[in-house]
Amino acid sequence: MRNNLIEAIVFLLSIIVILVGFAVVISKKTFNMQLLKRFNESRMVRLIFSLVCIFLAWIMPWFSVKMLMAIGAFGLLISIFPIKRSSSLISIGIAVILFGLVALGLVGLYSYQGVGSVSNSVLRITNSFPIDVKSTVDNSLRIDGSERIMPDKKISLKDVKNVNLSVKGGIEIKFTNDDTIYIPSELNVESDNGNLTVFEKTPKQNVTYVIELGTNPNEAVDIRSAGIEITGSGNFNNFSLNSAGSSINGNISSNNDVYLSCAGLKVTGNLKGKVLNINSSGTTLNGELDFNKIIVNSTGLAINEMSRFSELNINATGLYGRIAILNSSNERGNLTVNSTGGTLTVINKNKAPVDINTSGFIKITKE
């Protein structure tokens, strides 16, 4: 509510400023003040104002204000280079270059709308997949009218050290505590020297395979699919996921590493291990992270996490949310945040000795 009110106020003020600016640009008689005359007559001044608008479009966290700033910058550039038949190729070239600078301002559309902005782009990427990313902050996944293929074949996982799942379609997978994997018979299975590979006989895109996977701490799992929805709790030796759209609504514990590479990712639950590595275009994190080292690379990141870490590195174009540090009063940690725009609240109730380093236009609030 408060964010919406601030956005509305800034939006209205921006409209007023831009309207006044355009009035100054097009008027030659109404304004007689020396400063306004100089603004109206000087291309350099208008260029400077245009660059300021581009900068504001880059750092502002609100989509509507970004658009206004970008439009204002473009309008000022047009006023610098009016379209004339006598325009030289050099002038046209300069105008194109400056228009490119305005486009850079529009790149700031990524810089902060939580994951809402990114989920829109991820939505376009994953529309062809059976599991789709919604265009909302929830960024939740849903089955998109695809054929749902239920499991009908059980396979023992005794003596299996590595499980590899690879399909072109989508997967609904539930982690269980037994020593079997329950899969549709449409999938092929190969087993060799402790390695179990599950794959499609004939790759299909408009299907979602329902799978139940038994887990144990000695098992390494590697999953590759167009989209995936994970539920339940699992203990692994290593866990790796590569998917266009991914929803993890459960708990994953690893003796070693957890690797998540997705176009769109939503995590609601607890992740634990030595190293967590996330690479995603749009990411929503809710729950608890417990790792020695956490690396998050995401174009847009919405985070509401409790975290214990020795090292936490966040690289994002747009970032919004809060991190509650779970380190004890004698557990040292390093939090590094690199973001083009956004806000982050860091809560450290235990007064843990955590060093916070930032770069970019990110606002950090400590509590």
N, C-alpha and C positions, 0 to 999 in steps of 0.2 A: 504494500500500500504506500509506504513512504517513498520507495523507489519510483513508483508510478507518478506520485505527486511531483517529485523532483524533476522527473523527465518531462512532465507536462509544462512545468514552469520554464525550464530551460528551452523547451521546444517553442513556446510562445515568445520568449525573449529573442530567440534566434530569428523567428519570423519577422519580428519588429525591426531588428538590426538589418536583416537582408532587404526588407522593403525600403527602409530609409536609405540603405546603400544604393539600391537600384534607382531610387528617386534622384539621388545626387548624381549618379552616372548619366541619366538621360536628360537632366535639367541643365539649361545654360543661363536661364534668366531668374529663376525663382530664388536661387541661393547666391547670395552676394558675399558671404563670409570668405575671407582670404583662404582659410584652410580648406573649405569646401571647393572653392575655385581651383585650388591646387590639385585636389583629389580628382576633380572633374577633368582637368586639363593634362595631368601628368600620367602617362602610361606606366612609369616606374612605380608610382605610389599604388596604382591599381594592381600591378603585378605583385607587389609586396603583400597587399591585402588578400590577393588570391592565394598566395603561398601560405599565409596565416590560416585561411579557411581550410586548405588542404591538411595542414598540420592538425587543426582542430578535428577534422573529419577522421583523422587517423587515431587520435587518442580518446575521443569521446566514447563513453560506454553505451550510448543510446542510439538505436538504429535510426529513429526519426531525425535526430539532430545530425547524425552523420550525413544523411541524405541532404538535409538543408545546407550544411556546410559545403558539401560537394557541388550542389547546384549553384550555390553562391560563388564558389571558386570558378566554376565553368562560365557563369554569367560575366564575371569580371574579366576573364580571359577573352571572351567574345567581344567585350567592349574595347579591349586593347587592339584586337585585330578585326576590324569590321570587314565584311565581305564586299570587295570591290572588284570590278573587272580588271582594274589595273594592278591588282595585287601581284606582287612578284612571287616567284617560286620560293625564294628565301623566306618571305613573310609567312607563306603557307606552311613551309617546313617548321618554322619556329612555333606556329600555332599548333601544329600536330604534336610537337614535342611537349608543349605546355599542357595540351589536352591529356597527354600521357601522364603528366604529373598529377592531374586531377584523378585519373584512373587509379593512381597509387593511393590517393585518399580513399577511393572506394574500396581498396583492398582492406581498409580498416573496418569494413563491414564484418570481417572475421573477428576483429579485435575484441569485441565483447557483446555477446548476446547470450551468455552462458553457453550451453550446448544447443540452445534453440536455434541459433544461427547456423551452427555447423550441421545440426540434424537436417536442416533444409537441404544442404548440399549432399549430405549422406543419403537423404531420401532419394535424390535424383540418381545417385550411384547405385543404390540397392533396390530400386523399384522393380528390377527384373528378377530379383531373387525372391524365393518363397518366404523368407523371413525379412521383414521390412522395418526400417527405423522410422518412427513417427516424427512428425514435425512439431515436437513439443519439448519443453524442458525435461519432461520425464524421459524422453528419448527411448521409451520402452519398445520392445520388439513384439511383433504379432505375426501370426500365420496369415499369409496374404492369399487366401483362397486356393492354396496348393493342395495336392493330393497328400493325405496323411497316411503313411504306411506303418502299421503297427508291428511290434516284434512278435515272432512266433518260433524263434530258434534260440536255444541256450547253448553256450559254449563255456567250458571250464577255463578258468584263468590260473589254475594251479601251475606253478613253475614258469609262469609268464612274467617276464621282466619289462617288456616294452609293448605297449599297445598303440597302434597307429590307426586312426580313423581318417579316411579321405573320401569325400563325396562332392559332387558338383552341386547337389541340392542343399536343402536345409536339414538341420538336426535338432530334435528335442532330446536332450539327454538328462537322465537322472542318475546321480551317484548313489550307490548302495554299499552296504557293508559286507556283502557276501563275496564269493570267489568265482562268480560267473558273469558273463556278458550276455545280455538278452537282446537280439537284433532281428530285424526282418529277414526272411529267407531270400529276399531279392538282392541282398548284399553278399558278396563273395568274401571268403575268409582264407587267409594263408597263414600257416604257423611253421616257424623254423627256428630252432635253437633259442627258445625263450622269447621270440618276437612274434607277436600276433598282429596281422594287418587286415583291416576290414575296408573293403572298397566296393564300388558299384560294378556289376557285370556290364551294364550299359549306362553310361553317365546320363543323368536326367537333371533338369533344372527346376521343373515345376512340381517338385515333390518335397516332402519333409519326412525324414526317417525318425521314428521314435525308438530310442535305445536306452537300456538300463545297464549301467556299467558298475561292476563291483570294483572296489578300490582297496589298495593296501600300501603301506609305506615303502615297499620295495619296488613299486611299479612306476614306470615312467610312461606318461601319456602324451601323445602328439595328435592334435585334432586339426583337420583342415576342411573347411566347408564354406558354402556361400553365406549361410547364416546359421546361428546356433542359439538355442535357449537352454541354459543349464540350471538344474535345481538339485537340491540335496547337498550332502556333505561328503567330501572325499579327502583321503590322505594319500600322498604320492611321494615318489622319490624326486621326480621332476614333472612339471606340467607346462605344456606349450599349446597355444591356441592361435590359429591363423584363420580369420574369417572376415567377411565384409561387414556383417552386422552381428553383434554378440550381446546377449543378456545373461548375466550371471547372478542368479537369485539363490545364493547358497553359500557354503563355506568351502574354501580350498586351502589345504595345508600341505606344504611341500618340505621335504628334508633339505632340499637345495633351492632350485630356482622356479619362479613362475614367470612365464613369458606370454604376453598378450599382444597380438598385432591385429588390429581391426580398423575398418573404416569408421564404424560407429560402435561404441562400447558403453554398456551400462552395467555397473557392478553394485549389487545390493546384498551385502553380506560381509563375511570376514575372510581375509586372505592372510596367509602366514607362511614364512619361509626365510631363506637367507637373502635372496635377491629378487626383487620384483621389477620387471621391465615392461612398460606399457608404451606402445606406439599406436596412435589412433588419430583420426581426423576430428572426431567429436567424442568426448568422454564425460560420463557422469559417474562419480564415485560416491557411494554412500555406505557407511559401515565402519569396519576397523581394518587397519593394515598393520602388520607386525613383521618387520623385516630389518635386517642389518642395513641394506641399501635399497632405496626405492628410486627408480628413474621413470619419469612420466613425460613423454613427448606427445603433445596433442595440440591441434590447431585451436580447438575450443575446449575448455575444461570447466565443468561445474563440479565442485568438490564439497562434500560435507562428511569429513572423515575424522575418526580418532586414530592416531598413528603413533607407533613406537618405532624409532629408527636411530641408526647412527649417522646415516647420510640420506637426505631426501633432496632430489634434484627435479625441479619442475620447469619445463620449457613449453610455453604456450603462446599463441598469438592473442587469445582472449581467455581470461581467467576470472572466475567468480566463486566465492564460497568461504568455507571456514575449515581450519585444521585444529583439532584439539590434541595437543602433544601428551602422550601417555608416558613419556620417559620419567623415571623417578628423579628425585632431587640430586642424585649423584651419577646419573646417566647422561653423558655428553652426547651432543648431536649437532649436525650441520644441516640447515635448511637453506637451499639456494633456489630462488625464484627468478626466472627470466621470462617476462611477458610484455607484449606490446601495449596491452591495456587491461583494465579490470581492477577488482578489489579482492583482497584476501584478509580474513580475520584469523589471527593466530592466538589460540588460547593455551596458556601454559600455567595451569593451576598448581602443578607440583614445583614450579619454579626451577625446572630442569635447566642445566647449563647448555642451552641450544643457541648456537650462533645463526643469525638470520642475515643472508646476503641477497640483495635484489638488483635487478637491472631492467631497463625499460620503463614504461609508464604504468607501473603497478602500485596501487596504494595498499600498504600493509597496516592493519590495525592490530595492536597487541592488547591482549586482555589477560 
